[in-house]
Amino acid sequence: MAARKEAAKEASFEESLAELEKIVEQMETGEPSLADLMENYSRGIRLSQKCMKALERAEKARDLLVKEGKGETEALELAIEGE
């Protein structure tokens, strides 16, 4: 389980979203045990929070680019994934 937590920290937004979608599909179509259901639910919540934080950082970065534009174009490298 510790390996899963480590993988979640290193996974990209796209990887986290794909895993979250897989968990939802398993919960909707399968018949998991209650223990598996609770574990998947907890994992899904963590992945959802990670994805939301990445989206919030992307929105803030986009807002900064728009505000700093002032008619001039400047190429900036942004680190959106991670903190």
Buried (B, 14 or more C-beta within 10 A) or exposed (E): EEEEEEEBEEBEBEEBBEBBEEBBEBBEEEEBEEEEBEBBEEBBEBBBEBBEEBEEBBEEBEEEEEEEEEEEEEEEEEEEBEE
